[in-house]
């Protein structure tokens, strides 16, 4: 399973783009910081065309899966390419990784 960098593309279930940003800068792959636990959470989503109950997906909630159980940076699990979680405000759709941002470093449990 590949790790995510801050070049990753994370989309809501309707192809809205989630903002991505790394909270740590000292562990990188190809010069791009790896994402760690809570980096995908609480981010904005732009361009969601779906209107569930009159509201598009506007943000990301807590990750429900996709944190490494083996690799940590500063005690925080690294994000894997299977990161997934519910979107806000209604939590009926999910966000997932479309592209991890790198193709070299992975974890094999």
Phi, psi and omega in degrees: 000123181289151174272157180264140170251176179285005170265003181298152173250118179241130185236149170285171182296352181246013177079017170286143186269128178273138175293141181232139177199138180271138178271349177237152185235357188264347173249118186230161171232124183054035177080002181250131181297142174283146175276143178235174183313136181078353177300321180281352186269145177071025179261153178283155175238131178240149174080016177287121182274350186275140179239084177279115182064026179085004182232131174281170172293129182238349182196171180254138176264195184297147177291132179262340173198160175115005174268138179296139173264353184251323188246131179228152173235123184052037178080000181253132180300143175283147178278132177260169182291355177260020177303135180207149177190169180284155177262159178255150016265343190265347179062021179268335177256166179235154171258146180217168181273126175267327181208127185286346179092354176198161184229023185246316191257126182219174178236132175240107182292000000 
